[in-house]
Amino acid sequence: MISKQTVLYIEDDPASRSLVERTLNHAGYRVLLAERGLEGIDMARRENPDLILTDINLPDLSGREITTTLRSDLRFQRTPIVALTAQAFNEHRAMAMAAGVTGYLTKPLDVEALPGHIAYYLEGGKDQIDQQVLSEGQTRYMQEVVARLEERIRELETANNALLKLDKMKDSFIQLTAHELRTPLTLVFGYSRLLEDTPQLKHIIQGDDGLRTLMKGLQDGIKRMQDIINEILTISRIMTNQIDLSIGPINPALIAEKVVGSVQDVLRFRMLTLHFDKESWPSRMRADADLLNLMLMNLVNNAIKYTPDGGNIYLTASADEQEVRIQVRDTGIGVAKEEQTRIFERFHTAGDTQLHSTSKTAFRGGGLGLGLAVCKGIVEAHGGRIWVESAGFDLEKLPGSSFNVVLPVTAVYKKPNNKL
């Protein structure tokens, strides 16, 4: 059985697509349809058609630009590419031929003649054009390409300026909102402590397990809200270059030990083992102690979040005269290759947000997607770098992840990268 030859038709007009499809199907061809230039290019590369039929005026790319793009691909250097267009002027035909089309057909379409034209081009036929006319067409086509390129660059610049303005407004809104939330939350926290310390209530709470549980739940909820707001404010300061480093002599081993101590309850509850040897850590460097603590806490919490119950987390460090190298490695679910850069972006969360959990310590628990972005901002503000290494994401094989941080022994404040 002889396989049908394939014709790809790129046309944004539904009536024209339908008419050509019916005509060529009836003539025994397999017809593929695309509505836009980029869609047609993708389809051509995927299907490798025997002939490409394209309109000139399309919503994204012109038929001439499609032809030039495909002709740059070795697979399509000999493929017949035929223009089917309402542009009937000789200068339009010359420009299309200059772009590399094999033939030029004009609308209104002659349905009876179309199969014959297609067969002619498939058999190696090609339209002829005077060299002088072709040279003039090449000049006009080059001018058109340059003009369209300039127009698109201007459009992109306008769109980019609008996005930058919107991004600045967004950062300002986030910062203002966080500040506005912090004020009433501080009052709630203060009043809750006053209630707890009131002699009459204190006596009742001490004798009632239920009330103690309620008060603890209230305080835990307030603490969680404070952590979220502080996280938002930190990333906001990083993004607006308002982060203020208090660089001084610190002991990273003691900071790491404090972080490890703060997660012991979670580790016991989740049956996780955190391997940490304080003696192997460097004891001296210059950095911002509070921000280094926040960075380590976020990395450890991230490892806890993505390591199943019973797994292992390794917190290690080494140093030489120039650099301190910190690694947080886990036996968790890993990070997909395509996600390994994006996870450091603001508000990026791995997985389906529909399955989002409110717990930040449960396996694959919740969060705003700011923890790693905060880490990146802190590290870069110190003049360091951070990256992740993982064989990929796998819930069964658990390939794990290694988050690596390199910081200068003597940090000097460096403006953070705003493209988090």
N, C-alpha and C positions, 0 to 999 in steps of 0.2 A: 504494500500500500504506500503510495506517494504522499508524503506529508505536505500539508498546506503551507504555502508561503505566508509569512506574517507581515502585516502592514500596521505600523503605529501611526495613529492620526491624533495630532495635537491641535485642539480647537476648543475655544471657550463658548461657542454658540451651540446650544443643544440641538437645534433643528439641523444645522450643518453636520454635526456629529452623527445624528440618526440617519440622515440621507446617505452619507458616505459609507457608514457601517452597513446599511441594507444593500447598497449597490455592490460593494466589494465582497460581502458575504455571498451574495447571489452569484458573483463571478468566481467563487471558490477560494477566496482568501480568508485567512484568519485575521481578524481586526482587533487591535488593542486601542483603547481610547484614553486620552488624558486631557484635562481641562486647562491646565496651566503649564508654562514652560518648564519649571523646575520638576514638576510631576512627570512630564514627558521625558526629561533627561534621565531621571531616576529609573523610569520604566524601560527606557532604551538600554541602559546599562544592565538592568536585571534580565530583560527578555531577549536582547540582541535581535531585533526584528530585521527582516530582509529589506524593508523599505520604510522610510519615515516620511510622512506627509504632515506638513505643518502650516498653520496660518501664520501670517506675519504679525498682525496686531493681537497681542495676548496681554493679560492683566499684569504679568510680572516681567518676563523676558520677551523680546521680540523674536520672531522666527529666524531673523538673521543672527541674533545672539545665540540662539539654540544651535544653529548650524555651526557657528564658529567654535562653540564649546565642544560639540560632538566631534568635529573634525580634528580637534587636538588630541583625541583619544584614538590610539592605533586601531582599535576594533571597528571604528566607524569611518576610517579614511576612505574606504571604497564603497561604503553603504550609500545607495541612492537616497538623497534627501531632497524632497520636492516641495516647493512652496505652492500652496493653494490659497489664494488671497483675492480680495476685492481691489487691491492696489494694482491698477492696470497700466499706469504710466511707465514709459520706457526707463526713466531714471530709477524707479522702484525695482524694476526687473534687474537693472544693471547692479544696483546695490546688493540685491539678493545673490546674484551670480558671484559678485566680489566676495561675499561672505562664505561661499562654497556650496551653494545649492546645485543639484544636478539638473533640475528642471523647474519651470515656473508656469503654473496653471492659474488662470484667473476665474473669478466668479462673475456672473452666475454659473453654477456648475452644469456642465453637459454630462448628464448621467450616462447616456449611451456611450460617450467617448471615453469616460474615465477609466474603465477596465483596460482599454487598449493603451492609454497613456501609461498606466501602471506597469503593464506587461513590457512596454517599450523600455522604460527606465530599468526594470529588473533584468532585462536582457543586455544591459550595458549601454543603452542609449543615453545621450546627453544633449541638452540644448546648447546651441552655439551662439556666440556673441562676438561682435567686433572688438578687437583688442583696445582700440581707442575708447570705445564706449565703456569697456570693462575697466580701463584705467581711471576714467572719470568716476565710475561707480565706486571703485575702491577709495578714492579720495573722499567722496560724499559719505561713504560708510564709515571711514575713520573719523570724519568730523561728527557724525551722528553718535558714534561710540563715545567719543570724548565729551560731547555735550551731555549725553545721558549719564556718564560717569560723574561729571561735575554736579549735575542735578541731584544724583543720589547721595553724593558726599554732603551736599548742603542739607538734604533731608535728614541724613544721619546726624549731622552736627546739631540741627534743630531738635531732633528727638533726644539726642544725648544731653543737651542743655536742659531740656524739660525733665529728663530723668534725674539729672543731678539736683535740680531744684526740688523735685518731688522727694528725692532721697534725703535732702537736708531738712525738708519739712517733716518727714517721717521721723528722723532722728530727734528733732526738736520736740515733736509730739510725744515720743516715747520717754524722753527725759523729763518733760513737764508732767506727764501722767504719773511716772514713777515718784516724782517729788510730791505730787498731790496725794498719792496713795499713802506715802510714808507718814505724813502728818496725822491723819486720823488713826492709822494703825499704831502709831506711837502712843496715842491716847488710849486706845483699846488695851494695849499691853500694860500701860501704867495703871489703868483702872482695875485690870484683872489681878495685878500684883497687890493693889490696895485691898481688893476684896479678900484675897487669900491671906493677907496679913491682919485683917480686922479681927480683934480678939474673939468676938462672938462667933464669927464664921470659922475662924481658925480652929476653935474647939469642936465645932460641928463637923468640919471637914476631916479632922483627925480621927473622929470616931465613925466615919461613914465611908466605906470603901467605894461606894458608888459615886459620892461627891468628889472623892479624890481622883477617880478615873475621869470624871467630867472636867475637873479643873486641869488635869494633865492634858486632856484632849484639846481644851481651849488654848492652853499655852503652846502645845505642839503646832496647832494650826496657825497661831500668830507667828511663831518662829519660822514656819514654812513660808508664810507670806513675806516676812522680812527678808528671808534668803532670796526669794524670787525678785523682790524689788531691788535689793542690793546687786543682784546679778545683772538686772536690766541697767541700773545706773552705772555699773562698772563698764559694761560693753558700750554704753552711750558715751562715757568719757573717753574710751579708747577710740571710738569712731569719730569723735569731734576733736581729737587731739588735745583733750583736757585732762588726760591721765597725769597724775602727779606722783612721780617716783620719789620715795624717801630712801635713797641709796645710802647704805652704811654697812659696816662689818656685821656679818651674820654667820650663824652656824647652821648650815643646811641639814646636818644630821639631826639636830634637835628639832628643827621644823618638821622633818619627815617623821620623827618619833611622835610628835604631837598629832600629826595627821593620822598615823596608824592607831594611836590611842583613841582618837575620836570615833573610829569606825568599828571598834571591837564588838559593840552590841549587835550591829548589823552582820558582822562576820559570823558571830555565834548563831544568830537567827537563821542565816542562809547557809550555814555549815561550810563556809569558805575559809581557806587558809591563805593568809597574807604572809609571804616570806620577806622578812626585813632584818638586815643585820646592821645595826647602827654603827658598829666598829668599822665597817668597810666603807662608810660614807665619808666624804670630805667634811672637814669641820670648819673651814674658813672660806669665805668669799665676800664680795661686796655686791649687795642687791637690796631690793625692797622686801623686807621680811614678810609683811602682811600679804603682799601680792604673790610672793613665792609660795606661801602657805595656801593661798586660794588656788593657785595653779595646780599644786600637788593634790589638794583635796578634790578638785574637779577631775583630775586624771584617775585618781583612785576610785572615786564614785562611779566614773564611767566604766572602769574595769569591773566593779561590783555589779553594775547594771546589766552588763552583757556577758557575764560568766554564770552558767547554770549553778544551782545549788551543789555544793560538794567540790567545786573547782578550786583552782589555785591562782593566786596573784603574786607577782614578784616585783618588789620595789627596790631597785638597785641604782647605784651611782658610782662614778669614778671621776678622777680629776687629774690634770697635769698643771703646768704653770700658767697655761693660757685659758683652758676650758674646763667647765664642769659638765659632765654627761650624765643625764638622768634617764632611766628607762622604767616604764610601768608596763609589764608584760602580763598577759592573762591567758587562761586556757578556755576562753569563751568562744562565741559563735563567729568571730572574725568580722572583717570589713570587706565588702565587695570591691573589686579593683576600681570600678567606675565611681565609687563613693569615697575613695581614700583622699581625695582633695576636697570634695564638697563638704565633708563632715566638719571642716573647720570654718564653714560659712555661718553667718548669723541665722538663727532660727531654723537651721537644717536639722531634721530628725530622720533617723533611719527607720525604715518600716512604715507600716500603714498607720496614719494618724487616727483612723477610725477605731483602731485597737489600742489607742493611747491609754496608759494607766496613770493614775494620779500619784502612785508611789514612786519616789525617786530611788528607792533601794531594792524594790522587787525586781526579779529577773525581767529584763526588757521593760523596765518601768518608765515613768513619764519624765517630763522636763520640757523646758522651753526651746531646747536646741541652742542654748547659749554657752554651755559649759566649755566646749572645745574652742569656740570662738573667743571666749574670755582668755583661755590658755594661750591661744595664738597671739592675741593682743598683748598679753603680759610678757610673753617670751620675746616678741619683736620689739617691745618698748625697752627691753634690757639689751637689745642688740643681738639676740639669739635666734635660734630657728627650731621648729618643731615639725615632726612628720610621723606618719604611721606606717608600719610594715605589717602586712597580713597576706596569707596565701589566698584569701577570699572569704566569702560568707558561706557557712555550712552549719545548719542546726544539728546535724547528726555527727559529722566528723570533728567538729569543734577545733578548727585550725588555730584559733586564738589571734591576738593582736599584740603588737609591741608599739607603744607610743614613746617616741624618742625626743628628748629635749637637750639641746646644747646651748649653754650660757657662757658668756665670758666670765672668768674669775673676778674681774673687776668691771662691773657693769657701768656703762655710760648711757644715759637716757637717749633713746632714739625714737623719733616720731613713729607711731605704729602705722602699718599699711592699712589704708582706708578701704581696701577691697577685700574685706573679710568675707 
